[in-house]
Amino acid sequence: MIKLVIDTATGTLVGATVVAPNGGEVLGLLTLAVHQRVPVDALRHMTYAFPTFHGGVGEALGAYARGTGKVIDPAYVASGYFD
């Protein structure tokens, strides 16, 4: 499982979680992206080695771009869905 936290106002990755064998190795890539404020669009257009766990980052970004990932924003939370 790869969870990406994206600031939609700036279009940058602000956090991530990886639950997988060797997930810590994947977090190195994501940590660098967070600290350098890399735009999500730039991350989405990178070429990831496949089949690897790093390839999962590309898949997660693709799901976000297609709107098939779970998106939670403050307005969505304020709607009362989580009460």
N, C-alpha and C positions, 0 to 999 in steps of 0.2 A: 504494500500500500504506500502510495506517495501522496502526501497532502501538501498542497501549495497554498500559501496565503499571499494574495495579490492585492495591492492597493490600487483600486480601479481609478482613483483620481490621478495618480501619477503613472500608472501602467507599469509599476515595478514590483518585483518579488520582495516581500517583507518578512517572510518566514516559510519554514518547510519542516516536514516530518517524514521520515522514511522508516517503515517497518518491513524489513526483508533481511535475508542473509547478506552479510556485508553491506548493510544499509549505511553504515558509517562512511564507507568509501563514497557513496553517492552524495551524502551530506556535504562532503568537501566541495563538490561542484556547486551545490545549492548555497552553501555558506558564502563562497566567493561571489556568487551572483547577488546575494542580499547585501553584502558589505560594499560592493561596487555599484549598487543601484542599477543593475543591468535591466534595460527594458524587457518586459515579458515578450514583446514581439521579436526582439533580437534572439532571445533564448529559444523561442518557438521555431525560428528559421535555422538554427544550428543543425549540424549533422551529428547524430548520436550513434555510437557503435551499437550494432544489433546482431544477434541477441545478447544483450548484457543487461545488468540492472540499471546502468546509466540510460539505456534505451527507454526505460520506463518513465524517465523525466520527460522525454520528448512525447511519449504517449499521453502523459498527464497534461502537458501544455496543449497538445492537440485537442484533448477532451474539453479543456477550458475554452479554446478558440471556437469549437463547434457548439458550445453551450450545453454540452452533455455532462459537465462536471457539476457538483453541488456548489452553488454560489450562495453565500450568506453575506448580506450587506446590512448596515445599520437599519435601513428602512425596512428590510425584510424581517429582521429581529423585532423591530418596533411594531410590526403588524400583529404581533401577538401569537404567531405560529408556535413559538417555543414555550408559551405559558402552559 
